[in-house]
Amino acid sequence: MQSPPSHISHSARETLLRCARSWFLSRMTRAPKRPATWLVGGSAVHETTEFYDLHRISQGDEDPDLMKFELAGVWETCFEKLLFEAREREPNEYKWAQSKAEPVEVWRRIGLEFVQSYIDWRERSPWEIWTTPDGEPAVELDISGRLPGCEVEIKAYLDRVMKDPLFGKLWIIDLKTGKKPPATAAQFETYAALLKVKYGVDVHDGAAFMNRKGGLSKPFDLSEVTPESVGAVYGAAWEQIQGYLRTGLWPADTSDCFLCDVQASCAAVNGPLAPRYDPASPGYTPF
């Protein structure tokens, strides 16, 4: 059993709200996490587009055909590295979470297409990467910090902050390789509050860049977001965690376990590894 984490994040809060048992298994035990093909591919897209933006900032415009060739190599390197790491965790790819229509071999092709869709958008858009007051380009920007009302650090890495030169506005942009846009503004609200605390800037707009469609999702209005309002939300989540820690009871919601990467260790669904990792299992024997 690991010690309780000393921080919280948007993804951790989402997991907690969806299923407290999943949060416990993924963050309080050594339960192995099932790889997912879409996570491997999505992470590789993020890494490759990060390389593109940082290279563009440092080197400026260059031969587009040469850049495309380089990016193909970067994509392949990133994808293979992440595949290797996933196979180290689970060599049997049949046990991975993956769409039947998009196995590993399909991702080898579409992943680079998703990278190119971002590049095409960047080249036709007048928006540019924002530079922080510290002189850092806002690409995969670490904005972790504390908010009023939450006693622990909130970890956050923001894909992009971009500036619209026409209206002089900043936008929070999050890259999404999935098919559905974000259902709520929660992630963008978190980023806006942390940006305000860390850099003193107000960002009132956020949107997801949908790599499959090559454009932005419906924007979210962040003008009413404050560090206090977001901090209260995370403070409540942290208090909820403390309550579960005191009782030792972590309720499981089994209504939708498809996306859960620790279901093999969950007693609520009779996971084969539950006796090793889930104290709720009748045969629990930790190692």
C-alpha positions in Angstrom: 0.0 0.0 0.0 1.3 3.4 -1.0 1.1 6.5 1.1 -1.8 8.9 0.3 -0.8 11.2 -2.5 0.2 14.8 -1.5 -1.6 16.4 -4.5 -4.7 16.2 -6.6 -5.4 16.8 -10.3 -8.3 17.2 -12.7 -8.0 13.5 -13.8 -7.8 12.3 -10.2 -10.9 14.3 -9.3 -12.7 12.9 -12.4 -11.8 9.3 -11.4 -12.9 9.9 -7.8 -16.3 11.2 -8.9 -16.7 8.3 -11.4 -15.6 5.6 -9.0 -13.9 5.9 -5.6 -12.6 2.3 -5.8 -10.9 3.0 -9.0 -9.2 6.0 -7.5 -8.1 3.9 -4.5 -6.7 1.1 -6.6 -4.9 3.4 -9.1 -3.4 5.8 -6.5 -3.2 3.9 -3.2 -2.1 0.4 -4.2 0.3 -1.0 -6.7 -2.5 -2.3 -8.9 -1.2 -2.8 -12.4 -2.8 -0.5 -15.0 -4.1 -2.0 -18.2 -2.6 -0.3 -21.3 -4.9 1.3 -23.8 -4.0 1.6 -27.4 -5.8 5.0 -27.7 -3.7 6.3 -24.7 -0.5 5.2 -26.3 -1.5 6.8 -29.6 -2.8 10.0 -28.0 0.3 10.5 -25.9 2.5 10.0 -29.0 0.4 12.7 -30.8 0.9 15.0 -27.9 4.6 14.5 -27.8 5.0 14.9 -31.6 2.9 18.1 -31.7 4.9 19.4 -28.8 8.1 18.8 -30.8 6.6 20.7 -33.7 5.6 23.8 -31.8 8.9 24.0 -29.8 10.9 23.5 -33.0 8.9 26.1 -34.8 9.5 28.6 -32.0 13.2 27.9 -31.9 13.9 27.5 -35.6 11.2 29.6 -37.3 9.7 28.7 -40.7 11.7 26.2 -42.8 11.1 23.8 -45.7 7.7 22.3 -45.0 8.5 19.1 -46.8 11.6 18.7 -44.6 9.6 19.4 -41.5 7.0 16.8 -42.6 9.7 14.2 -43.0 11.2 15.0 -39.6 7.8 14.8 -37.9 7.2 11.4 -39.4 10.3 10.2 -37.8 9.4 11.9 -34.5 6.0 10.4 -34.6 7.4 6.9 -35.2 10.0 7.3 -32.4 7.4 8.5 -29.9 4.8 5.9 -30.8 7.3 3.0 -30.6 8.7 4.2 -27.3 5.3 4.3 -25.7 4.3 1.0 -27.2 7.5 -0.5 -25.7 6.6 0.9 -22.3 3.0 -0.4 -22.6 4.3 -3.9 -23.6 6.6 -3.9 -20.6 3.5 -3.6 -18.4 1.4 -6.0 -20.3 3.0 -8.1 -23.1 -0.3 -9.6 -24.2 -1.9 -6.9 -26.4 -5.2 -8.8 -26.4 -5.6 -7.7 -22.8 -5.2 -4.0 -23.7 -8.2 -1.7 -24.0 -8.6 -0.9 -27.6 -11.2 -0.2 -30.3 -11.6 -3.1 -32.7 -11.6 -0.5 -35.5 -8.4 1.1 -34.3 -5.8 -1.5 -33.3 -2.1 -0.7 -33.1 -1.4 -1.0 -36.8 -4.2 1.5 -37.6 -2.9 3.9 -35.1 0.5 3.9 -36.8 -1.2 5.6 -39.7 -3.9 7.7 -38.2 -1.7 9.0 -35.4 0.5 10.8 -38.0 -2.7 12.1 -39.7 -3.8 13.6 -36.3 -0.4 15.3 -36.0 -0.8 16.7 -39.5 -4.3 18.0 -38.8 -2.9 20.1 -35.9 0.0 21.4 -38.1 -2.5 22.3 -40.9 -4.6 24.3 -38.3 -1.5 26.0 -36.9 -0.4 27.1 -40.4 -3.7 28.6 -41.4 -4.5 30.2 -38.0 -3.1 33.6 -37.0 -2.9 32.5 -33.4 0.5 32.1 -31.8 1.9 30.3 -28.8 1.7 32.6 -25.8 5.0 33.3 -23.9 4.7 33.4 -20.1 6.1 36.4 -18.1 9.0 34.0 -17.3 9.8 33.8 -21.0 8.6 30.2 -21.3 6.5 29.2 -24.3 3.1 27.9 -23.2 3.5 24.4 -24.6 2.8 21.5 -22.2 3.1 24.2 -19.6 3.4 23.2 -15.9 0.9 25.4 -14.0 0.7 23.2 -10.9 0.0 25.2 -7.8 -2.3 25.8 -4.8 -5.7 27.4 -4.9 -7.7 29.0 -2.0 -9.9 26.4 -0.3 -7.7 23.4 -1.2 -4.9 22.5 1.2 -2.9 20.5 -1.3 -1.2 21.2 -4.6 -3.2 20.8 -7.8 -1.1 19.2 -10.5 -1.8 20.5 -14.0 0.0 20.5 -17.3 -1.6 22.7 -20.0 -1.3 21.6 -23.6 -1.3 25.2 -25.0 -2.1 28.8 -24.2 -2.5 30.7 -27.5 -2.9 34.4 -28.2 -5.3 35.7 -30.7 -3.6 38.8 -32.1 -6.7 40.2 -33.7 -8.7 40.5 -30.4 -5.7 40.4 -28.1 -7.2 37.5 -26.1 -5.6 34.4 -24.6 -7.1 30.9 -25.2 -6.6 27.7 -23.3 -6.3 24.9 -25.9 -6.4 21.2 -25.0 -5.6 18.6 -27.7 -8.0 15.7 -28.0 -7.5 12.6 -30.1 -10.8 11.1 -29.1 -14.0 11.3 -31.0 -16.0 13.3 -28.4 -15.3 16.9 -27.3 -15.2 17.6 -23.6 -18.7 17.4 -22.0 -17.9 20.1 -19.4 -15.7 23.1 -18.8 -14.1 21.6 -15.7 -10.6 21.0 -17.1 -10.5 24.5 -18.6 -11.7 26.1 -15.4 -8.9 24.4 -13.5 -6.4 25.7 -15.9 -7.8 29.2 -15.9 -7.7 29.4 -12.1 -4.1 28.1 -11.9 -3.0 30.5 -14.7 -4.4 33.4 -12.7 -2.6 32.4 -9.5 0.7 31.6 -11.2 1.0 34.4 -13.8 -1.8 36.9 -12.8 -3.4 36.6 -16.2 -7.1 36.3 -16.9 -8.1 33.8 -19.6 -11.8 33.8 -20.4 -11.9 31.3 -23.3 -11.0 27.7 -23.7 -11.6 25.0 -26.4 -10.4 21.6 -27.4 -8.5 21.0 -30.6 -10.2 17.9 -32.0 -7.4 16.2 -33.9 -9.7 14.0 -35.8 -11.7 16.9 -37.2 -8.8 19.4 -37.6 -10.5 22.2 -35.7 -11.7 23.6 -32.4 -14.6 22.4 -30.4 -17.4 24.6 -29.1 -15.6 27.1 -26.9 -16.1 27.4 -23.1 -16.8 30.7 -21.4 -14.4 31.0 -18.5 -15.1 34.6 -17.6 -16.8 33.7 -14.3 -14.0 31.4 -13.1 -12.0 32.4 -10.0 -9.3 30.7 -8.1 -11.7 30.6 -5.1 -14.5 28.9 -7.0 -12.2 26.3 -8.5 -10.3 25.8 -5.2 -13.5 25.1 -3.4 -14.3 22.3 -5.8 -10.9 20.7 -5.3 -11.0 21.3 -1.6 -14.3 19.3 -1.4 -12.8 16.5 -3.4 -9.8 16.4 -1.1 -12.1 16.2 1.9 -13.9 13.4 0.3 -10.7 11.5 -0.1 -9.9 12.1 3.6 -13.3 10.7 4.6 -12.7 7.5 2.6 -9.3 7.2 4.2 -10.8 7.5 7.7 -13.4 4.8 7.0 -11.3 2.6 4.8 -14.4 2.2 2.5 -14.1 3.0 -1.1 -17.4 2.6 -2.9 -17.3 1.1 -6.4 -19.5 2.2 -9.3 -19.8 -0.7 -11.7 -22.2 0.9 -14.1 -19.4 1.6 -16.7 -16.0 -0.1 -16.2 -14.9 0.0 -19.8 -12.4 2.8 -19.4 -11.2 1.7 -16.0 -7.5 0.6 -16.2 -7.5 -1.2 -12.9 -10.6 -3.3 -13.2 -8.6 -6.5 -13.1 -7.7 -5.7 -9.5 -11.2 -4.7 -8.4 -13.2 -7.0 -6.1 -16.5 -5.4 -7.1 -16.2 -7.0 -10.6 -14.4 -10.1 -9.4 -11.2 -9.1 -10.9 -8.6 -11.9 -11.0 -6.0 -9.7 -9.3 -8.3 -8.4 -6.5 -7.0 -10.8 -3.8 -3.6 -9.1 -4.2 -4.7 -5.4 -4.4 -8.2 -4.9 -3.2 -8.8 -5.1 0.6 -12.5 -5.6 -0.2 -11.7 -9.0 -1.7 -12.6 -11.9 0.6 -9.2 -13.5 -0.1 -7.2 -10.3 0.2 -3.5 -11.1 0.8 -1.3 -8.2 0.0 2.3 -8.6 -1.1 
